[in-house]
């Protein structure tokens, strides 16, 4: 079973009750992973931004 995180309702959804709009993130293997979707997305964005700055030769404080 796949799990989804609905950013509009802030609820975890399954395939059976998943919203069919752009407000869902996933799929995730577990309910806990879906519940942590926003934190995971934030961590990934910060990591990728740091990698971009390093690749461009910029300090993190620029």
C-alpha positions in Angstrom: 0.0 0.0 0.0 1.2 3.5 -0.8 0.9 6.5 1.5 0.5 10.1 0.5 0.7 13.4 2.3 -1.9 16.0 1.6 -0.4 19.5 2.1 -3.8 21.2 2.1 -5.4 19.0 4.8 -2.1 18.0 6.5 -3.3 14.4 6.6 -1.8 11.2 5.5 -3.9 9.4 2.8 -3.8 6.0 1.3 -4.5 4.8 -2.3 -8.1 4.3 -1.2 -8.7 7.8 -0.1 -6.1 9.8 -1.9 -7.0 13.2 -3.2 -6.6 13.6 -6.9 -5.2 17.1 -7.0 -1.8 18.8 -6.8 -1.9 18.9 -3.0 -0.5 15.5 -2.4 3.1 14.4 -2.1 4.2 10.9 -2.5 4.0 8.0 -2.8 5.7 6.8 0.4 6.3 3.3 1.6 5.1 4.0 5.2 2.7 6.2 7.0 5.6 7.7 9.0 7.4 8.6 5.8 4.3 10.3 4.4 3.8 12.2 7.7 7.4 13.5 7.4 7.0 14.6 3.8 7.4 18.3 4.4 10.5 17.8 6.6 12.1 15.5 4.0 11.3 18.0 1.3 12.8 20.9 3.3 16.0 18.8 4.1 16.4 17.9 0.4 16.0 21.5 -0.7 18.5 22.7 1.8 21.0 20.0 0.7 20.5 20.8 -3.0 20.8 24.5 -2.4 24.1 23.9 -0.5 25.4 21.7 -3.4 24.4 24.4 -5.9 26.3 27.1 -3.9 29.4 24.8 -3.7 29.2 24.0 -7.4 28.9 27.7 -8.2 31.8 28.5 -5.8 29.7 30.6 -3.5 29.9 30.8 0.2 26.8 29.7 2.2 26.3 33.2 3.5 26.1 34.9 0.1 
